[in-house]
Amino acid sequence: MAIKLANTNMRVEPVSRNVWEIPATEKDGMNVPARVYATENLLHGMDSAVFEQITNVACLPGIVKYALAMPDAHSGYGSPVGGVAAFDTEEGIISPGIIGFDILCGMRLLSTNLGYKEVKPKIKELMNELFVKVPAGVGVKGSIRLGRKQAIEVMENGAKWCYGNGYAWKDDIEHIEEKGIIKGADAGNVSEKAIGRSMNQLGTLGSGNHYLEVQVIRAENIYDREIAAKFGVHSDEQMMVMVHCGSRGTGHQIATDYLQSFGPVMEKYNLKVRDRELACAPFGSEEGQKYYSAMACAANSAFANRQVITHSIRTAFGKVFRKTPEEMEMNLIYDVAHNIAKVETHKVDGKMRKLVVHRKGSTRSFGPGHEELAPVFRKTGQPVIVGGSMETGSYVCVGTQKAMDETFGSTMHGSGRTMSRTKAKTLVKGEALQREM
């Protein structure tokens, strides 16, 4: 039975448990239906802009199968955060608006062999040391100062640069999506302003919803002990470290540059969009390929940023607990990305097709046996790191074949949001929130 969506003229039909479809007939110009993954309560709690934006995405040329909104979907720039859209590489487009400004923002999780009882007495000292080693906030600068040549090397080599310069363990690389480097990066397609912004931000957390958390495992919340143990999650009160951040000013500048330049590009190729925030270019065009190579530069900067932060975390723990990171078994479980477009092969209508899959605030979730996964994850499927909200837990999940079949190997990336940060500032007072927490 169809349900009318609040504050819209659209209706949504149940497809299966927690899957809802907005038919392509609900808006002029939709090339495919839009699907929303949510419980009925979540569906009604989403802001109406999610449905307006995801159906706008469904109107873009070359889109295949469905435009998708994950359970954490909320309104964003052009496309909802929590959105997934796949386009044919020959007939489709690439759009900075459905990738996001913080290119390759992502999650990283480190395990340790430390227990809660060992860490709790030193938690204040530890957090103070982490604040020193990992600068946080608007406009902060990192301890590593890159020259222009080094900044370009980071953009084009990602975590590989970190390994070559002593900021990564060999095993780290196998535990990063794409082994920490998006191929095809070309800094020649990056503005000097974006290169300049990358020269002093390596190893910094930034602001907004980015965070570094020291977390504790609760044994009752380990649902598959065999897979958890393979990932390095094995005991009650085991201490972990989670990081959420991205490409900082580099990605923001690259997204800004290309969004501004894509207006004339759309006129050149006679592309029409329902929202100018979805400015795009044909993926195979010269302009589309230049953006893709610049986006890859920002993505590699993000991989490198999280890797340098990992090095700083290990250093901070070593200072506080007077042990080496190796003794504390500070292993990288995984680094998984969101806010990225990648060329992947997926089955569509029974045929394998090469697609450019846009994930904005959604996470790759490849299932067991996928050839792109590192050998260590071939049997289990890749780890998926899902960050919680304030006062709620975070999760380590695992990719499945069902995700490959239904969502181009994609899932949610975090707890989502019921309102903008601007609105929250008007409704929530900081002192009251601290008292409640």
C-alpha positions as CSV (number, residue, x, y, z in Angstrom):
1,M,0.0,0.0,0.0
2,A,1.5,3.3,-1.1
3,I,2.2,6.0,1.6
4,K,2.2,9.7,0.9
5,L,5.4,11.4,2.0
6,A,4.9,14.3,4.5
7,N,5.5,17.8,3.0
8,T,5.8,16.4,-0.5
9,N,3.4,15.5,-3.4
10,M,5.1,12.2,-3.8
11,R,4.1,8.7,-2.7
12,V,6.3,5.8,-1.8
13,E,5.5,2.1,-2.2
14,P,6.8,-0.7,0.0
15,V,9.0,-3.1,-1.9
16,S,10.1,-5.4,0.9
17,R,10.8,-5.1,4.6
18,N,12.5,-1.7,5.1
19,V,12.8,-1.0,1.4
20,W,10.6,1.7,-0.2
21,E,10.3,2.9,-3.8
22,I,9.3,6.2,-5.3
23,P,8.2,5.2,-8.8
24,A,9.7,7.0,-11.8
25,T,6.2,8.3,-12.6
26,E,6.2,10.5,-9.4
27,K,8.3,13.3,-11.1
28,D,8.7,14.4,-14.7
29,G,12.1,13.5,-16.0
30,M,12.9,10.5,-13.7
31,N,14.9,7.9,-15.6
32,V,14.8,5.3,-12.9
33,P,12.8,4.9,-9.6
34,A,14.3,6.1,-6.3
35,R,14.6,3.6,-3.5
36,V,14.9,4.4,0.3
37,Y,16.3,1.9,2.8
38,A,14.6,2.6,6.1
39,T,12.2,1.4,8.8
40,E,8.8,3.1,8.6
41,N,9.8,5.3,11.6
42,L,13.0,6.3,9.9
43,L,11.2,7.0,6.7
44,H,8.8,9.4,8.4
45,G,11.6,11.0,10.3
46,M,13.6,12.0,7.2
47,D,13.4,15.6,6.1
48,S,11.3,16.1,2.9
49,A,14.4,17.4,1.1
50,V,15.8,13.9,1.0
51,F,13.0,12.7,-1.3
52,E,13.1,15.8,-3.4
53,Q,16.9,15.5,-3.9
54,I,17.0,11.7,-4.5
55,T,14.3,12.0,-7.2
56,N,16.3,14.8,-8.8
57,V,19.3,12.5,-8.9
58,A,17.1,9.9,-10.6
59,C,16.6,12.4,-13.5
60,L,20.3,12.6,-14.4
61,P,21.3,11.1,-17.7
62,G,22.9,7.6,-17.8
63,I,21.7,6.6,-14.3
64,V,21.0,2.9,-14.0
65,K,18.7,0.7,-11.9
66,Y,17.8,3.1,-9.0
67,A,18.8,6.3,-7.2
68,L,19.3,5.1,-3.6
69,A,19.0,6.6,-0.2
70,M,20.5,4.8,2.8
71,P,19.0,4.7,6.3
72,D,21.1,7.6,7.5
73,A,20.0,9.9,4.6
74,H,19.5,13.6,5.2
75,S,19.5,16.6,3.0
76,G,22.8,17.7,1.5
77,Y,24.2,19.8,-1.3
78,G,22.3,18.7,-4.4
79,S,22.1,15.1,-3.4
80,P,21.2,13.7,0.0
81,V,23.9,12.6,2.3
82,G,23.5,8.9,2.4
83,G,22.9,8.7,-1.4
84,V,24.1,6.2,-4.0
85,A,23.9,6.6,-7.7
86,A,25.5,4.6,-10.5
87,F,26.0,5.9,-14.0
88,D,27.0,4.1,-17.2
89,T,30.6,5.1,-18.0
90,E,29.8,5.8,-21.7
91,E,26.3,7.4,-21.4
92,G,26.4,8.8,-17.9
93,I,27.8,11.7,-16.0
94,I,29.9,12.6,-13.1
95,S,28.7,15.2,-10.6
96,P,30.6,16.8,-7.7
97,G,27.3,17.5,-6.0
98,I,26.7,13.7,-5.5
99,I,30.2,13.2,-4.3
100,G,30.4,16.0,-1.8
101,F,32.8,18.7,-0.8
102,D,34.8,16.7,1.7
103,I,36.0,14.2,-0.9
104,L,36.8,10.8,0.5
105,C,35.8,11.6,4.0
106,G,35.9,8.3,5.7
107,M,36.2,6.1,8.8
108,R,39.3,4.4,10.2
109,L,39.4,1.9,13.1
110,L,42.5,0.8,15.1
111,S,42.5,-2.1,17.5
112,T,44.7,-2.5,20.6
113,N,45.4,-5.2,23.2
114,L,44.7,-2.6,26.0
115,G,41.8,-3.1,28.4
116,Y,39.4,-0.6,29.8
117,K,40.8,-0.9,33.3
118,E,44.3,-0.1,32.0
119,V,43.2,2.9,30.0
120,K,40.6,4.5,32.3
121,P,43.2,5.9,34.9
122,K,45.1,7.6,32.1
123,I,42.2,8.7,29.9
124,K,42.6,12.4,30.6
125,E,46.4,12.3,30.0
126,L,45.8,10.3,26.8
127,M,43.1,12.7,25.4
128,N,45.4,15.7,26.2
129,E,48.2,14.0,24.3
130,L,46.0,13.1,21.4
131,F,44.8,16.8,21.2
132,V,48.4,17.8,20.9
133,K,49.4,15.2,18.3
134,V,46.2,15.5,16.2
135,P,45.2,19.1,15.7
136,A,41.5,19.7,15.5
137,G,39.3,22.6,14.6
138,V,38.8,25.1,11.8
139,G,41.9,26.2,9.9
140,V,44.3,24.1,12.1
141,K,47.8,23.2,10.7
142,G,49.6,19.9,11.0
143,S,53.1,19.3,12.2
144,I,54.2,18.2,8.7
145,R,54.9,21.1,6.4
146,L,54.9,20.0,2.7
147,G,56.5,21.8,-0.2
148,R,54.6,22.1,-3.4
149,K,56.4,19.0,-4.9
150,Q,55.6,16.9,-1.8
151,A,52.0,18.0,-1.8
152,I,51.6,16.8,-5.3
153,E,53.3,13.5,-4.4
154,V,50.8,13.0,-1.6
155,M,47.9,13.8,-4.0
156,E,49.1,11.3,-6.6
157,N,50.2,8.5,-4.2
158,G,48.1,8.6,-1.1
159,A,48.9,6.1,1.6
160,K,51.8,4.8,-0.6
161,W,53.6,8.1,0.1
162,C,53.0,7.6,3.8
163,Y,54.6,4.2,3.7
164,G,57.6,5.5,1.8
165,N,58.1,8.3,4.3
166,G,57.8,6.3,7.6
167,Y,54.2,7.1,8.5
168,A,52.7,3.6,7.8
169,W,53.2,0.0,8.6
170,K,53.4,-2.4,5.7
171,D,50.2,-4.2,6.9
172,D,48.3,-0.9,7.0
173,I,48.2,-0.7,3.2
174,E,46.3,-4.0,2.9
175,H,43.7,-2.7,5.3
176,I,42.8,0.4,3.4
177,E,40.1,0.6,0.7
178,E,41.9,0.5,-2.7
179,K,45.1,0.1,-0.7
180,G,45.1,3.8,0.0
181,I,45.5,5.1,-3.5
182,I,42.8,6.0,-6.2
183,K,44.4,5.5,-9.6
184,G,44.2,8.1,-12.2
185,A,45.1,11.1,-10.0
186,D,46.7,14.0,-11.9
187,A,47.6,17.1,-10.0
188,G,47.9,18.9,-13.3
189,N,44.1,19.2,-13.1
190,V,44.2,20.7,-9.6
191,S,44.2,24.4,-9.0
192,E,47.2,26.1,-7.3
193,K,44.8,27.2,-4.6
194,A,43.8,23.6,-3.8
195,I,47.5,22.5,-3.9
196,G,48.3,25.4,-1.5
197,R,45.6,24.4,0.9
198,S,47.0,20.8,1.1
199,M,50.5,21.9,2.1
200,N,49.9,22.4,5.8
201,Q,46.9,20.3,6.7
202,L,48.3,16.8,6.6
203,G,47.6,14.9,9.8
204,T,44.8,17.2,11.0
205,L,41.2,16.3,12.0
206,G,39.3,19.4,11.0
207,S,35.9,20.4,12.4
208,G,32.2,19.8,11.9
209,N,31.3,16.2,12.6
210,H,34.8,14.9,12.4
211,Y,36.2,13.1,15.4
212,L,38.8,10.9,17.0
213,E,37.4,8.6,19.7
214,V,38.9,6.2,22.2
215,Q,36.2,3.4,22.3
216,V,35.5,0.3,24.3
217,I,34.1,-3.1,23.0
218,R,31.2,-4.6,24.9
219,A,31.2,-8.4,24.5
220,E,27.4,-8.6,24.5
221,N,27.5,-6.6,21.3
222,I,29.7,-9.0,19.4
223,Y,27.2,-10.7,17.1
224,D,29.5,-12.8,14.9
225,R,32.5,-13.8,17.0
226,E,34.3,-15.6,14.2
227,I,34.3,-12.7,11.8
228,A,35.0,-10.2,14.6
229,A,38.1,-12.2,15.7
230,K,39.4,-12.1,12.1
231,F,39.0,-8.3,12.1
232,G,40.8,-8.0,15.5
233,V,37.8,-7.5,17.7
234,H,38.0,-10.3,20.3
235,S,37.3,-9.4,23.9
236,D,35.2,-7.6,26.4
237,E,36.5,-4.1,27.3
238,Q,39.0,-4.1,24.5
239,M,40.0,-0.6,23.6
240,M,39.8,0.7,20.1
241,V,40.4,4.1,18.3
242,M,38.1,5.4,15.6
243,V,38.8,8.3,13.3
244,H,36.3,10.2,11.1
245,C,37.8,12.8,8.7
246,G,38.6,13.6,5.1
247,S,40.5,15.6,2.6
248,R,40.2,18.9,4.5
249,G,40.6,22.1,2.4
250,T,42.0,20.2,-0.5
251,G,38.8,18.4,-1.3
252,H,36.6,21.4,-0.6
253,Q,38.6,23.6,-3.0
254,I,38.6,21.0,-5.8
255,A,34.8,20.5,-5.5
256,T,34.3,24.3,-5.5
257,D,36.5,24.8,-8.5
258,Y,34.8,22.2,-10.7
259,L,31.2,23.0,-9.6
260,Q,31.9,26.6,-10.8
261,S,33.3,25.4,-14.1
262,F,30.6,22.9,-14.9
263,G,28.0,25.5,-15.7
264,P,29.3,26.2,-19.1
265,V,30.2,22.5,-19.5
266,M,26.5,21.6,-19.2
267,E,25.6,24.1,-21.8
268,K,28.3,22.7,-24.1
269,Y,26.8,19.2,-23.8
270,N,23.2,20.3,-23.6
271,L,22.8,18.7,-20.1
272,K,19.7,19.7,-18.1
273,V,19.5,19.2,-14.3
274,R,16.6,20.0,-11.9
275,D,18.9,21.6,-9.4
276,R,22.0,23.6,-10.3
277,E,23.8,22.0,-7.3
278,L,23.8,18.8,-9.4
279,A,26.0,20.4,-12.1
280,C,27.8,17.7,-14.0
281,A,29.7,16.6,-17.1
282,P,29.7,13.5,-19.2
283,F,32.0,11.0,-17.5
284,G,33.8,10.2,-20.7
285,S,34.3,13.9,-21.7
286,E,37.6,15.8,-21.3
287,E,36.0,17.9,-18.6
288,G,34.6,14.9,-16.8
289,Q,37.9,13.1,-16.8
290,K,39.8,16.2,-15.6
291,Y,37.4,16.4,-12.6
292,Y,37.8,12.6,-11.9
293,S,41.6,12.9,-11.8
294,A,41.4,16.0,-9.5
295,M,38.9,14.2,-7.3
296,A,41.3,11.3,-7.1
297,C,44.0,13.7,-5.9
298,A,41.7,14.9,-3.1
299,A,40.9,11.3,-2.3
300,N,44.5,10.3,-2.0
301,S,45.1,13.3,0.2
302,A,42.4,12.0,2.5
303,F,43.9,8.5,2.7
304,A,47.3,10.1,3.5
305,N,45.7,12.4,6.1
306,R,44.1,9.5,8.0
307,Q,47.3,7.6,7.8
308,V,49.4,10.4,9.3
309,I,46.8,10.7,12.0
310,T,47.2,7.0,12.7
311,H,50.9,7.5,13.1
312,S,50.2,10.4,15.5
313,I,47.8,8.2,17.5
314,R,50.3,5.4,17.8
315,T,52.9,8.0,19.0
316,A,50.5,9.4,21.6
317,F,49.6,6.0,23.0
318,G,53.3,5.1,23.2
319,K,54.1,8.2,25.2
320,V,51.3,7.7,27.7
321,F,51.5,3.9,28.2
322,R,55.3,3.7,27.7
323,K,55.0,0.8,25.3
324,T,55.7,0.6,21.6
325,P,52.7,0.6,19.2
326,E,53.7,-2.9,18.2
327,E,53.5,-4.1,21.9
328,M,50.0,-2.6,22.2
329,E,49.1,-4.3,18.9
330,M,47.8,-1.0,17.4
331,N,46.7,-2.6,14.2
332,L,44.6,-1.0,11.5
333,I,41.3,-2.9,11.1
334,Y,40.2,-1.0,8.1
335,D,39.9,2.4,6.4
336,V,36.7,2.8,4.5
337,A,35.7,5.8,2.4
338,H,32.6,7.7,1.6
339,N,32.1,10.8,-0.6
340,I,33.7,9.4,-3.7
341,A,32.9,8.2,-7.3
342,K,34.7,5.1,-8.5
343,V,34.6,3.0,-11.6
344,E,33.3,-0.5,-10.7
345,T,31.7,-3.4,-12.5
346,H,28.2,-4.5,-11.3
347,K,25.4,-6.7,-12.6
348,V,22.5,-4.7,-14.1
349,D,19.5,-6.6,-15.6
350,G,21.6,-9.8,-15.7
351,K,24.6,-8.2,-17.5
352,M,27.9,-7.0,-16.1
353,R,28.4,-3.3,-16.8
354,K,31.1,-0.8,-16.1
355,L,29.7,2.0,-13.9
356,V,30.9,5.1,-12.2
357,V,29.3,4.7,-8.7
358,H,28.8,7.8,-6.7
359,R,28.6,7.4,-2.9
360,K,27.9,10.4,-0.8
361,G,27.8,9.8,2.9
362,S,27.5,6.1,2.1
363,T,30.1,3.3,2.4
364,R,31.4,0.7,0.0
365,S,30.2,-2.7,1.3
366,F,31.7,-5.4,-1.0
367,G,30.8,-9.0,-0.1
368,P,32.8,-12.1,0.2
369,G,34.8,-13.2,-2.9
370,H,35.1,-9.8,-4.5
371,E,38.3,-9.6,-6.5
372,E,38.9,-6.0,-5.5
373,L,39.2,-6.9,-1.8
374,A,42.6,-7.7,-0.2
375,P,43.1,-11.4,0.3
376,V,42.6,-11.1,4.1
377,F,39.0,-10.0,3.5
378,R,38.1,-12.3,0.5
379,K,36.3,-14.9,2.7
380,T,34.5,-12.5,5.1
381,G,33.7,-9.5,2.9
382,Q,35.1,-6.1,3.7
383,P,34.8,-4.4,7.1
384,V,32.3,-1.6,7.1
385,I,32.7,1.1,9.9
386,V,29.6,2.9,10.9
387,G,30.0,5.8,13.3
388,G,27.5,6.4,16.1
389,S,26.0,9.7,17.2
390,M,27.0,11.4,20.5
391,E,26.4,8.9,23.4
392,T,25.6,6.0,21.1
393,G,27.8,3.2,20.0
394,S,29.6,2.7,16.7
395,Y,29.6,-0.5,14.7
396,V,31.9,-2.7,12.7
397,C,29.8,-4.5,10.1
398,V,30.7,-6.6,7.1
399,G,29.9,-6.4,3.4
400,T,27.4,-8.9,1.9
401,Q,26.4,-10.4,-1.4
402,K,23.0,-8.8,-0.9
403,A,24.6,-5.4,-1.0
404,M,26.2,-6.3,-4.2
405,D,22.9,-7.4,-5.7
406,E,20.8,-4.5,-4.5
407,T,22.8,-1.4,-3.8
408,F,26.0,-1.6,-5.9
409,G,27.8,-2.9,-2.9
410,S,26.9,0.1,-0.7
411,T,25.4,0.8,2.7
412,M,25.1,3.5,5.3
413,H,28.1,5.4,6.8
414,G,26.8,6.6,10.1
415,S,24.0,7.5,12.4
416,G,22.5,10.1,10.2
417,R,20.9,13.4,11.2
418,T,17.4,14.7,11.8
419,M,18.3,18.4,11.4
420,S,21.1,20.6,10.1
421,R,23.8,21.8,12.5
422,T,22.5,25.3,12.0
423,K,19.0,24.3,13.2
424,A,20.5,22.3,16.1
425,K,22.4,25.4,17.3
426,T,19.0,27.2,17.7
427,L,17.4,24.3,19.6
428,V,20.2,22.9,21.7
429,K,22.2,24.9,24.3
430,G,25.8,23.6,24.8
431,E,25.7,23.8,28.7
432,A,22.5,21.9,28.9
433,L,23.7,19.3,26.5
434,Q,26.9,18.8,28.6
435,R,24.8,18.4,31.7
436,E,22.6,15.8,30.0
437,M,25.6,13.8,28.8
